């Protein structure tokens, strides 16, 4: 299939790979972006593969805790300039407040904020500020104790990274330490057993391919992979 310049640009931004390497990766994988990222990793050409999990948009995550429930809401904008705008931040705070009473994004869009739905509130703000904005996602947790943490807060209760920790037992100080660790490590699951089996197998294959590219014998590779997968 024909590989477009836009695809090459997107893959370069995701991985930090050079233009020709990105184009070759897409050609080898028939334009499959995820497979191209893995191809670059296998060849040792992805300088920043972690970027592949990031959202290509600016914005803020707001967290709010009431009683035994906590919510985190992500609202995106086109530029960091708007994310620093006081009006935008006030809107995100209002949306987080409305999220306490709903269970998912669709319900949040229809939730009421001062007589308007959240969806209408965002539409009005787009018209006023002149930049596209989207309510991307929300998450909620409930437990005996819920602790929130925002890394590098841009304003009270909001920033680029927001974490919620739900605990039965423990105290706020312990919960905050856990939340800070999560913000730093960005774990995919609570423990190894909770990881998706397909995700684990995909990563195992990538690590095997990386080891084979280095020319290691098969009997050595198996021991290497065991250690790498545990890490």
TISERO-428744 format. One record per residue (C-alpha): residue number from 1; residue in three letters; chain; x, y, z. Coordinates in Angstrom, 3 decimals, padded with zeros to 6 digits. Example, Ala and Ser with C-alpha at 12.3 -4.5 7.8 and 13.67 -1.06 7.14 Angstrom:
+-----+------+-----+----------+----------+----------+
| seq | type | mol |        x |        y |        z |
+-----+------+-----+----------+----------+----------+
|   1 |  ALA |   A |  012.300 | -004.500 |  007.800 |
|   2 |  SER |   A |  013.670 | -001.060 |  007.140 |
+-----+------+-----+----------+----------+----------+
This chain:
+-----+------+-----+----------+----------+----------+
| seq | type | mol |        x |        y |        z |
+-----+------+-----+----------+----------+----------+
|   1 |  UNK |   A |  000.000 |  000.000 |  000.000 |
|   2 |  UNK |   A |  001.072 |  003.624 | -000.521 |
|   3 |  UNK |   A |  002.580 |  005.240 |  002.571 |
|   4 |  UNK |   A |  001.641 |  008.893 |  003.036 |
|   5 |  UNK |   A |  003.816 |  011.696 |  004.361 |
|   6 |  UNK |   A |  001.291 |  012.200 |  007.178 |
|   7 |  UNK |   A |  001.764 |  008.585 |  008.329 |
|   8 |  UNK |   A |  005.537 |  008.972 |  008.294 |
|   9 |  UNK |   A |  005.281 |  012.215 |  010.274 |
|  10 |  UNK |   A |  002.979 |  010.610 |  012.874 |
|  11 |  UNK |   A |  005.302 |  007.628 |  013.340 |
|  12 |  UNK |   A |  008.342 |  009.892 |  013.676 |
|  13 |  UNK |   A |  006.593 |  011.940 |  016.369 |
|  14 |  UNK |   A |  005.590 |  008.754 |  018.199 |
|  15 |  UNK |   A |  009.015 |  007.110 |  018.151 |
|  16 |  UNK |   A |  011.704 |  009.697 |  017.422 |
|  17 |  UNK |   A |  012.910 |  007.586 |  014.474 |
|  18 |  UNK |   A |  014.417 |  009.101 |  011.329 |
|  19 |  UNK |   A |  012.289 |  009.785 |  008.269 |
|  20 |  UNK |   A |  013.647 |  006.932 |  006.127 |
|  21 |  UNK |   A |  013.460 |  004.463 |  009.030 |
|  22 |  UNK |   A |  009.858 |  005.461 |  009.724 |
|  23 |  UNK |   A |  008.938 |  005.083 |  006.061 |
|  24 |  UNK |   A |  010.616 |  001.668 |  005.857 |
|  25 |  UNK |   A |  008.837 |  000.503 |  009.030 |
|  26 |  UNK |   A |  005.447 |  001.488 |  007.589 |
|  27 |  UNK |   A |  006.265 | -000.165 |  004.274 |
|  28 |  UNK |   A |  007.322 | -003.391 |  005.996 |
|  29 |  UNK |   A |  004.108 | -003.466 |  008.054 |
|  30 |  UNK |   A |  001.659 | -002.359 |  005.328 |
|  31 |  UNK |   A |  000.928 |  000.909 |  007.100 |
|  32 |  UNK |   A | -000.026 | -000.653 |  010.465 |
|  33 |  UNK |   A |  001.081 |  002.022 |  012.951 |
|  34 |  UNK |   A |  001.321 | -000.235 |  016.017 |
|  35 |  UNK |   A |  003.210 | -002.896 |  014.082 |
|  36 |  UNK |   A |  005.542 | -000.216 |  012.701 |
|  37 |  UNK |   A |  006.371 |  000.926 |  016.244 |
|  38 |  UNK |   A |  007.216 | -002.677 |  017.165 |
|  39 |  UNK |   A |  009.320 | -003.038 |  013.975 |
|  40 |  UNK |   A |  011.349 |  000.034 |  014.921 |
|  41 |  UNK |   A |  011.817 | -001.263 |  018.461 |
|  42 |  UNK |   A |  013.031 | -004.602 |  017.102 |
|  43 |  UNK |   A |  015.606 | -002.843 |  014.938 |
|  44 |  UNK |   A |  016.662 | -000.578 |  017.800 |
|  45 |  UNK |   A |  015.498 |  002.494 |  015.879 |
|  46 |  UNK |   A |  012.706 |  003.739 |  018.147 |
|  47 |  UNK |   A |  014.362 |  006.379 |  020.293 |
|  48 |  UNK |   A |  011.223 |  007.114 |  022.297 |
|  49 |  UNK |   A |  008.697 |  004.340 |  021.786 |
|  50 |  UNK |   A |  006.934 |  005.364 |  025.014 |
|  51 |  UNK |   A |  005.514 |  008.332 |  023.104 |
|  52 |  UNK |   A |  003.231 |  005.937 |  021.242 |
|  53 |  UNK |   A |  000.937 |  005.837 |  024.270 |
|  54 |  UNK |   A |  000.568 |  009.582 |  024.582 |
|  55 |  UNK |   A | -002.270 |  011.713 |  023.295 |
|  56 |  UNK |   A | -001.295 |  014.067 |  020.490 |
|  57 |  UNK |   A | -003.149 |  016.955 |  022.121 |
|  58 |  UNK |   A | -002.793 |  019.489 |  024.877 |
|  59 |  UNK |   A | -005.175 |  019.857 |  027.787 |
|  60 |  UNK |   A | -005.636 |  019.021 |  031.438 |
|  61 |  UNK |   A | -006.612 |  016.194 |  033.747 |
|  62 |  UNK |   A | -008.727 |  017.236 |  036.728 |
|  63 |  UNK |   A | -009.316 |  015.083 |  039.810 |
|  64 |  UNK |   A | -012.032 |  015.385 |  042.435 |
|  65 |  UNK |   A | -012.803 |  013.315 |  045.512 |
|  66 |  UNK |   A | -016.026 |  013.330 |  047.520 |
|  67 |  UNK |   A | -016.464 |  010.837 |  050.326 |
|  68 |  UNK |   A | -015.525 |  007.404 |  049.068 |
|  69 |  UNK |   A | -015.585 |  008.281 |  045.366 |
|  70 |  UNK |   A | -012.956 |  009.867 |  043.173 |
|  71 |  UNK |   A | -013.081 |  010.905 |  039.515 |
|  72 |  UNK |   A | -010.468 |  011.942 |  036.962 |
|  73 |  UNK |   A | -011.491 |  013.793 |  033.812 |
|  74 |  UNK |   A | -009.368 |  014.644 |  030.766 |
|  75 |  UNK |   A | -010.325 |  017.616 |  028.591 |
|  76 |  UNK |   A | -008.178 |  018.319 |  025.545 |
|  77 |  UNK |   A | -007.439 |  021.539 |  023.689 |
|  78 |  UNK |   A | -005.264 |  022.267 |  020.668 |
|  79 |  UNK |   A | -002.517 |  024.222 |  022.417 |
|  80 |  UNK |   A | -000.820 |  024.470 |  025.773 |
|  81 |  UNK |   A | -001.651 |  028.185 |  025.716 |
|  82 |  UNK |   A | -005.362 |  027.391 |  026.074 |
|  83 |  UNK |   A | -004.653 |  024.780 |  028.767 |
|  84 |  UNK |   A | -003.156 |  027.616 |  030.827 |
|  85 |  UNK |   A | -006.200 |  029.839 |  030.251 |
|  86 |  UNK |   A | -008.167 |  030.581 |  033.429 |
|  87 |  UNK |   A | -011.526 |  030.184 |  031.643 |
|  88 |  UNK |   A | -010.546 |  026.773 |  030.308 |
|  89 |  UNK |   A | -009.337 |  025.681 |  033.743 |
|  90 |  UNK |   A | -012.580 |  026.850 |  035.391 |
|  91 |  UNK |   A | -014.564 |  024.843 |  032.844 |
|  92 |  UNK |   A | -012.492 |  021.707 |  033.513 |
|  93 |  UNK |   A | -013.092 |  022.145 |  037.254 |
|  94 |  UNK |   A | -016.856 |  022.356 |  036.667 |
|  95 |  UNK |   A | -016.775 |  019.246 |  034.465 |
|  96 |  UNK |   A | -014.878 |  017.298 |  037.138 |
|  97 |  UNK |   A | -017.496 |  018.346 |  039.673 |
|  98 |  UNK |   A | -020.269 |  017.052 |  037.421 |
|  99 |  UNK |   A | -018.383 |  013.781 |  036.891 |
| 100 |  UNK |   A | -018.813 |  012.807 |  040.550 |
| 101 |  UNK |   A | -022.461 |  012.001 |  039.859 |
| 102 |  UNK |   A | -022.072 |  009.975 |  036.630 |
| 103 |  UNK |   A | -020.427 |  006.735 |  035.550 |
| 104 |  UNK |   A | -019.072 |  007.306 |  032.025 |
| 105 |  UNK |   A | -018.186 |  009.921 |  029.410 |
| 106 |  UNK |   A | -021.514 |  009.779 |  027.582 |
| 107 |  UNK |   A | -023.411 |  010.422 |  030.793 |
| 108 |  UNK |   A | -020.972 |  013.211 |  031.653 |
| 109 |  UNK |   A | -021.620 |  014.945 |  028.312 |
| 110 |  UNK |   A | -025.300 |  015.115 |  029.247 |
| 111 |  UNK |   A | -024.685 |  016.162 |  032.872 |
| 112 |  UNK |   A | -025.854 |  019.587 |  034.036 |
| 113 |  UNK |   A | -023.507 |  022.478 |  034.847 |
| 114 |  UNK |   A | -025.351 |  025.680 |  035.755 |
| 115 |  UNK |   A | -028.273 |  024.921 |  033.455 |
| 116 |  UNK |   A | -026.213 |  023.697 |  030.500 |
| 117 |  UNK |   A | -025.072 |  020.235 |  029.533 |
| 118 |  UNK |   A | -021.329 |  019.616 |  029.640 |
| 119 |  UNK |   A | -021.412 |  019.116 |  025.871 |
| 120 |  UNK |   A | -023.021 |  022.535 |  025.372 |
| 121 |  UNK |   A | -020.595 |  024.108 |  027.838 |
| 122 |  UNK |   A | -017.650 |  022.866 |  025.774 |
| 123 |  UNK |   A | -019.265 |  023.962 |  022.500 |
| 124 |  UNK |   A | -019.805 |  027.461 |  023.873 |
| 125 |  UNK |   A | -016.206 |  027.647 |  025.046 |
| 126 |  UNK |   A | -014.953 |  026.560 |  021.615 |
| 127 |  UNK |   A | -016.922 |  029.431 |  020.047 |
| 128 |  UNK |   A | -015.545 |  031.931 |  022.560 |
| 129 |  UNK |   A | -011.882 |  030.879 |  022.646 |
| 130 |  UNK |   A | -011.685 |  029.809 |  019.010 |
| 131 |  UNK |   A | -009.917 |  026.510 |  019.527 |
| 132 |  UNK |   A | -011.213 |  022.960 |  019.320 |
| 133 |  UNK |   A | -011.742 |  021.171 |  022.653 |
| 134 |  UNK |   A | -012.841 |  017.652 |  023.465 |
| 135 |  UNK |   A | -013.951 |  015.728 |  026.527 |
| 136 |  UNK |   A | -011.679 |  012.736 |  025.948 |
| 137 |  UNK |   A | -012.232 |  010.372 |  028.868 |
| 138 |  UNK |   A | -013.045 |  009.922 |  032.535 |
| 139 |  UNK |   A | -012.382 |  007.312 |  035.197 |
| 140 |  UNK |   A | -013.816 |  006.763 |  038.651 |
| 141 |  UNK |   A | -012.973 |  004.677 |  041.712 |
| 142 |  UNK |   A | -014.801 |  003.952 |  044.958 |
| 143 |  UNK |   A | -013.450 |  002.622 |  048.256 |
| 144 |  UNK |   A | -013.234 |  003.261 |  051.967 |
| 145 |  UNK |   A | -010.446 |  005.778 |  051.294 |
| 146 |  UNK |   A | -009.753 |  007.568 |  047.998 |
| 147 |  UNK |   A | -006.652 |  009.719 |  047.564 |
| 148 |  UNK |   A | -005.905 |  011.937 |  044.563 |
| 149 |  UNK |   A | -002.612 |  013.312 |  043.301 |
| 150 |  UNK |   A | -001.752 |  015.700 |  040.470 |
| 151 |  UNK |   A |  001.806 |  015.843 |  039.171 |
| 152 |  UNK |   A |  003.099 |  019.329 |  038.296 |
| 153 |  UNK |   A | -000.280 |  020.932 |  038.955 |
| 154 |  UNK |   A | -001.230 |  023.748 |  036.580 |
| 155 |  UNK |   A | -003.982 |  024.834 |  038.981 |
| 156 |  UNK |   A | -005.706 |  023.417 |  042.035 |
| 157 |  UNK |   A | -006.635 |  019.797 |  041.362 |
| 158 |  UNK |   A | -005.523 |  019.684 |  037.736 |
| 159 |  UNK |   A | -002.443 |  019.147 |  035.611 |
| 160 |  UNK |   A | -000.933 |  016.888 |  032.951 |
| 161 |  UNK |   A | -000.987 |  013.732 |  035.096 |
| 162 |  UNK |   A | -003.730 |  012.836 |  037.575 |
| 163 |  UNK |   A | -003.868 |  009.736 |  039.772 |
| 164 |  UNK |   A | -006.578 |  008.205 |  041.966 |
| 165 |  UNK |   A | -005.827 |  005.548 |  044.575 |
| 166 |  UNK |   A | -008.710 |  003.595 |  046.136 |
| 167 |  UNK |   A | -007.946 |  001.776 |  049.391 |
| 168 |  UNK |   A | -009.776 | -000.166 |  052.053 |
| 169 |  UNK |   A | -007.627 |  000.724 |  055.039 |
| 170 |  UNK |   A | -004.426 |  002.719 |  055.000 |
| 171 |  UNK |   A | -004.212 |  006.469 |  055.393 |
| 172 |  UNK |   A | -003.859 |  009.537 |  053.190 |
| 173 |  UNK |   A | -000.071 |  009.721 |  053.533 |
| 174 |  UNK |   A |  000.351 |  006.124 |  052.358 |
| 175 |  UNK |   A | -002.142 |  006.630 |  049.522 |
| 176 |  UNK |   A | -000.309 |  009.723 |  048.347 |
| 177 |  UNK |   A |  003.002 |  007.835 |  048.229 |
| 178 |  UNK |   A |  001.367 |  005.137 |  046.099 |
| 179 |  UNK |   A | -000.183 |  007.777 |  043.826 |
| 180 |  UNK |   A |  003.173 |  009.523 |  043.334 |
| 181 |  UNK |   A |  004.787 |  006.210 |  042.431 |
| 182 |  UNK |   A |  002.037 |  005.519 |  039.887 |
| 183 |  UNK |   A |  002.512 |  008.960 |  038.337 |
| 184 |  UNK |   A |  006.230 |  008.284 |  037.940 |
| 185 |  UNK |   A |  006.074 |  004.658 |  036.752 |
| 186 |  UNK |   A |  002.786 |  004.622 |  034.777 |
| 187 |  UNK |   A |  002.152 |  000.909 |  035.488 |
| 188 |  UNK |   A | -000.100 | -001.033 |  033.109 |
| 189 |  UNK |   A | -001.618 | -003.141 |  035.902 |
| 190 |  UNK |   A | -001.626 | -003.666 |  039.656 |
| 191 |  UNK |   A |  000.452 | -006.844 |  039.341 |
| 192 |  UNK |   A |  001.822 | -009.175 |  036.650 |
| 193 |  UNK |   A | -001.174 | -011.532 |  036.854 |
| 194 |  UNK |   A | -003.524 | -008.673 |  035.964 |
| 195 |  UNK |   A | -001.756 | -007.873 |  032.681 |
| 196 |  UNK |   A | -003.596 | -008.720 |  029.475 |
| 197 |  UNK |   A | -002.215 | -012.010 |  028.101 |
| 198 |  UNK |   A | -002.120 | -010.684 |  024.533 |
| 199 |  UNK |   A | -000.123 | -007.642 |  025.686 |
| 200 |  UNK |   A |  002.377 | -009.883 |  027.497 |
| 201 |  UNK |   A |  002.803 | -012.203 |  024.504 |
| 202 |  UNK |   A |  003.258 | -009.274 |  022.124 |
| 203 |  UNK |   A |  005.965 | -007.804 |  024.344 |
| 204 |  UNK |   A |  007.660 | -011.204 |  024.659 |
| 205 |  UNK |   A |  007.829 | -011.530 |  020.870 |
| 206 |  UNK |   A |  009.261 | -008.034 |  020.516 |
| 207 |  UNK |   A |  011.953 | -008.830 |  023.078 |
| 208 |  UNK |   A |  012.773 | -012.130 |  021.317 |
| 209 |  UNK |   A |  013.132 | -010.299 |  017.986 |
| 210 |  UNK |   A |  015.377 | -007.669 |  019.587 |
| 211 |  UNK |   A |  017.595 | -010.396 |  021.062 |
| 212 |  UNK |   A |  017.780 | -012.247 |  017.719 |
| 213 |  UNK |   A |  018.789 | -009.037 |  015.942 |
| 214 |  UNK |   A |  021.771 | -008.855 |  018.297 |
| 215 |  UNK |   A |  022.909 | -012.274 |  017.076 |
| 216 |  UNK |   A |  022.549 | -014.123 |  020.384 |
| 217 |  UNK |   A |  022.144 | -017.950 |  020.204 |
| 218 |  UNK |   A |  018.662 | -019.350 |  020.906 |
| 219 |  UNK |   A |  019.636 | -021.006 |  024.200 |
| 220 |  UNK |   A |  020.902 | -017.668 |  025.502 |
| 221 |  UNK |   A |  017.885 | -015.770 |  024.205 |
| 222 |  UNK |   A |  015.440 | -017.777 |  026.332 |
| 223 |  UNK |   A |  017.273 | -016.862 |  029.535 |
| 224 |  UNK |   A |  017.557 | -013.242 |  028.423 |
| 225 |  UNK |   A |  013.845 | -013.010 |  027.704 |
| 226 |  UNK |   A |  012.891 | -014.442 |  031.082 |
| 227 |  UNK |   A |  014.838 | -011.703 |  032.806 |
| 228 |  UNK |   A |  013.591 | -008.947 |  030.509 |
| 229 |  UNK |   A |  009.955 | -009.968 |  030.922 |
| 230 |  UNK |   A |  010.257 | -009.950 |  034.712 |
| 231 |  UNK |   A |  011.766 | -006.467 |  034.512 |
+-----+------+-----+----------+----------+----------+
